[in-house]
């Protein structure tokens, strides 16, 4: 019997690449799932890292089952009075953008 997810450990990994809020886990996939993930990654124009794919799938799984709050859409609205700067586009043109 192959377990789809066999977590050998959940330990905090503190280092240069990760902060103390990240956990590290060893995950074992059955062959059919590993091949499907591999096909998905190869089919993407900008190939995502395996970590990103697993995190997105796990986030969606837990959100769908009510164990994780859904992230709301990003609302980016201008300030009520604007930035207060009137020459923003002219300054950008002078830089050569």
Order of alpha helices (4+ residues) and beta strands (2+ residues): beta-beta-alpha-alpha-alpha
